[in-house]
Amino acid sequence: MNESVKPTQKICPRCGRTFGCLHAEGCWCFDFVITPENTEKLKNTYNNCLCPECLPLYGEKKTTGNV
């Protein structure tokens, strides 16, 4: 996570966990690749960001090969 920006504390709409969100590049979620289909599903199902435990259900962590 970007250390110069203080994350906003959010509550995951899927599981209820509290987590930090930067709302910008540098946030932990930018480390995930999410298909356009799953992006649309997330927008239609949830009203906010998902936590680090739930987001991997909809995408995969970037590696050197899938950036």
Backbone as a chain_set.jsonl record, in Angstrom:
{"seq": "MNESVKPTQKICPRCGRTFGCLHAEGCWCFDFVITPENTEKLKNTYNNCLCPECLPLYGEKKTTGNV", "coords": {"N": [[0.834, -1.18, 0.0], [0.441, 2.282, -0.662], [2.459, 4.36, 1.137], [2.374, 7.124, 1.523], [-0.182, 8.045, 1.432], [-2.994, 8.032, 3.453], [-4.939, 5.243, 4.187], [-8.496, 4.788, 3.761], [-10.749, 3.532, 6.088], [-12.789, 0.828, 5.48], [-15.789, -1.17, 5.317], [-16.225, -4.401, 4.323], [-18.672, -5.244, 1.97], [-19.369, -7.842, 1.472], [-18.423, -9.668, 3.475], [-18.201, -8.279, 5.876], [-15.82, -7.579, 7.128], [-13.379, -5.195, 8.316], [-11.241, -3.049, 6.496], [-8.376, -1.453, 4.901], [-8.495, 1.067, 2.386], [-7.252, 2.716, -0.462], [-8.401, 4.029, -2.613], [-7.145, 4.545, -5.012], [-4.363, 4.24, -7.352], [-1.815, 2.151, -6.135], [-3.113, 1.098, -4.053], [-3.835, -2.001, -2.411], [-5.617, -3.515, -3.934], [-5.022, -3.049, -6.578], [-3.245, -4.94, -7.229], [-4.516, -7.056, -8.313], [-5.942, -8.904, -11.031], [-8.878, -8.547, -12.717], [-11.495, -9.86, -14.535], [-13.431, -8.327, -17.199], [-16.086, -9.251, -17.093], [-16.339, -10.146, -14.416], [-15.842, -7.72, -13.146], [-18.122, -6.271, -13.842], [-20.033, -7.885, -12.594], [-19.296, -7.506, -9.899], [-19.844, -4.747, -9.611], [-22.618, -4.791, -9.945], [-23.46, -6.322, -7.819], [-22.35, -5.53, -5.343], [-22.056, -2.62, -3.229], [-19.721, -1.354, -2.64], [-16.107, -1.451, -2.188], [-14.437, -4.645, -2.033], [-12.905, -6.634, 0.55], [-9.431, -7.691, 1.222], [-9.619, -10.458, 1.59], [-11.93, -11.275, 0.274], [-11.933, -10.209, -2.389], [-10.113, -11.798, -3.982], [-11.77, -13.906, -4.766], [-12.936, -13.114, -7.063], [-10.996, -12.415, -8.838], [-7.517, -12.677, -9.832], [-4.288, -12.654, -8.304], [-1.819, -10.481, -9.528], [0.947, -11.554, -11.439], [4.301, -11.71, -12.679], [3.871, -12.718, -15.21], [1.169, -12.153, -15.852], [0.583, -9.422, -15.899]], "CA": [[0.0, 0.0, 0.0], [1.164, 3.536, -0.744], [2.649, 4.859, 2.5], [2.181, 8.566, 1.607], [-1.614, 8.302, 1.5], [-3.601, 7.268, 4.537], [-6.107, 4.52, 3.691], [-9.816, 4.925, 4.364], [-11.233, 2.272, 6.645], [-14.06, 0.434, 4.889], [-16.345, -2.45, 5.736], [-16.507, -5.212, 3.15], [-20.096, -5.552, 1.884], [-19.568, -9.294, 1.331], [-18.168, -10.437, 4.706], [-18.268, -7.432, 7.062], [-14.499, -7.253, 7.68], [-12.859, -3.839, 8.131], [-9.969, -3.063, 5.771], [-7.921, -0.154, 4.409], [-8.642, 1.296, 0.952], [-6.665, 3.991, -0.892], [-9.197, 4.616, -3.7], [-6.237, 5.016, -6.063], [-3.219, 3.385, -7.642], [-1.019, 1.942, -4.933], [-3.942, 0.312, -3.139], [-3.593, -3.442, -2.535], [-6.495, -4.121, -4.942], [-4.41, -2.902, -7.9], [-2.421, -6.129, -7.438], [-5.385, -8.111, -8.835], [-6.488, -8.846, -12.387], [-10.28, -8.928, -12.663], [-12.051, -9.853, -15.886], [-14.544, -7.382, -17.366], [-17.318, -9.891, -16.632], [-16.365, -10.099, -12.955], [-15.952, -6.317, -12.758], [-19.542, -5.943, -13.967], [-20.727, -8.632, -11.534], [-19.013, -6.817, -8.636], [-20.595, -3.48, -9.616], [-24.047, -5.073, -9.819], [-23.751, -7.076, -6.602], [-21.882, -4.861, -4.126], [-22.069, -1.165, -3.294], [-18.436, -0.812, -2.203], [-14.943, -2.31, -2.4], [-14.322, -5.863, -1.245], [-11.688, -6.743, 1.361], [-8.388, -8.552, 0.668], [-9.996, -11.864, 1.664], [-13.036, -11.548, -0.65], [-11.643, -9.853, -3.776], [-9.531, -12.908, -4.749], [-12.808, -14.787, -5.287], [-13.372, -12.559, -8.337], [-9.833, -12.14, -9.678], [-6.287, -13.338, -9.375], [-3.144, -11.786, -8.003], [-0.92, -10.291, -10.669], [2.298, -12.078, -11.394], [5.08, -11.159, -13.79], [3.317, -13.202, -16.467], [-0.178, -11.712, -16.189], [0.437, -7.99, -15.637]], "C": [[0.879, 1.243, 0.0], [1.249, 4.161, 0.649], [2.385, 6.357, 2.636], [0.712, 8.95, 1.716], [-2.206, 7.425, 2.593], [-4.851, 6.565, 4.007], [-7.379, 4.865, 4.458], [-10.202, 3.561, 4.905], [-12.617, 1.997, 6.079], [-14.515, -0.875, 5.503], [-16.737, -3.196, 4.473], [-17.998, -5.554, 3.1], [-20.387, -7.048, 1.757], [-19.456, -10.02, 2.663], [-18.226, -9.611, 5.994], [-16.938, -7.088, 7.699], [-14.156, -5.788, 7.423], [-11.505, -3.955, 7.447], [-9.637, -1.66, 5.291], [-8.001, -0.069, 2.894], [-8.06, 2.661, 0.601], [-7.476, 4.705, -1.963], [-8.338, 5.086, -4.865], [-5.135, 3.996, -6.301], [-2.32, 3.329, -6.417], [-1.794, 1.167, -3.878], [-3.679, -1.171, -3.403], [-4.426, -4.058, -3.648], [-5.94, -3.994, -6.362], [-3.476, -4.071, -8.208], [-3.228, -7.288, -8.018], [-5.818, -7.832, -10.262], [-7.919, -9.367, -12.285], [-10.85, -8.807, -14.068], [-13.167, -8.806, -15.983], [-15.879, -7.963, -16.883], [-17.434, -9.837, -15.109], [-16.444, -8.663, -12.438], [-17.421, -5.895, -12.788], [-20.357, -6.63, -12.87], [-20.526, -7.951, -10.177], [-19.815, -5.527, -8.532], [-22.084, -3.71, -9.373], [-24.426, -5.732, -8.507], [-23.43, -6.306, -5.328], [-21.837, -3.352, -4.319], [-20.75, -0.526, -2.869], [-17.34, -1.831, -2.492], [-15.028, -3.566, -1.536], [-12.979, -5.896, -0.533], [-10.664, -7.675, 0.694], [-8.711, -10.047, 0.731], [-11.065, -12.208, 0.625], [-12.698, -11.242, -2.111], [-11.001, -10.993, -4.569], [-10.557, -13.921, -5.281], [-13.254, -14.36, -6.69], [-12.214, -12.257, -9.298], [-8.628, -12.881, -9.166], [-5.167, -12.329, -9.213], [-2.247, -11.7, -9.23], [0.417, -10.971, -10.406], [3.03, -11.463, -12.57], [4.466, -11.539, -15.127], [1.954, -12.667, -16.818], [-0.436, -10.234, -15.915], [-0.209, -7.293, -16.776]], "O": [[1.951, 1.245, 0.605], [0.224, 4.454, 1.265], [2.187, 6.834, 3.753], [0.403, 10.09, 2.064], [-1.948, 6.223, 2.647], [-5.729, 7.214, 3.438], [-7.34, 5.19, 5.645], [-9.998, 2.546, 4.239], [-13.515, 2.833, 6.185], [-13.734, -1.594, 6.125], [-17.494, -2.682, 3.65], [-18.541, -6.09, 4.066], [-21.532, -7.472, 1.918], [-20.276, -10.885, 2.97], [-18.293, -10.176, 7.086], [-16.906, -6.38, 8.706], [-14.593, -5.209, 6.429], [-10.713, -4.841, 7.768], [-10.498, -0.781, 5.273], [-7.624, -1.008, 2.192], [-8.337, 3.65, 1.28], [-7.252, 5.892, -2.198], [-8.767, 5.947, -5.633], [-4.991, 3.024, -5.559], [-2.096, 4.338, -5.749], [-1.213, 0.642, -2.928], [-3.332, -1.543, -4.525], [-3.992, -5.034, -4.26], [-6.341, -4.743, -7.252], [-2.971, -4.181, -9.325], [-2.695, -8.383, -8.198], [-6.033, -6.685, -10.652], [-8.149, -10.486, -11.825], [-10.704, -7.771, -14.717], [-13.774, -8.443, -14.976], [-16.705, -7.241, -16.325], [-18.497, -9.523, -14.573], [-17.052, -8.418, -11.397], [-17.903, -5.238, -11.865], [-21.259, -6.027, -12.289], [-21.47, -7.832, -9.395], [-20.402, -5.241, -7.488], [-22.736, -2.927, -8.682], [-25.594, -5.705, -8.117], [-24.154, -6.415, -4.339], [-21.61, -2.862, -5.425], [-20.661, 0.695, -2.749], [-17.609, -2.93, -2.977], [-15.613, -3.554, -0.453], [-12.024, -5.254, -0.971], [-10.984, -8.362, -0.275], [-8.12, -10.827, -0.016], [-11.096, -13.339, 0.141], [-13.149, -11.968, -2.996], [-11.32, -11.147, -5.748], [-10.23, -14.714, -6.163], [-13.87, -15.14, -7.416], [-12.445, -11.883, -10.448], [-8.705, -13.621, -8.186], [-5.112, -11.303, -9.891], [-1.955, -12.704, -9.88], [0.936, -10.957, -9.289], [2.421, -10.759, -13.376], [4.533, -10.763, -16.08], [1.581, -12.71, -17.99], [-1.587, -9.843, -15.718], [-0.41, -6.079, -16.724]]}, "num_chains": 1, "name": "protein.A"}
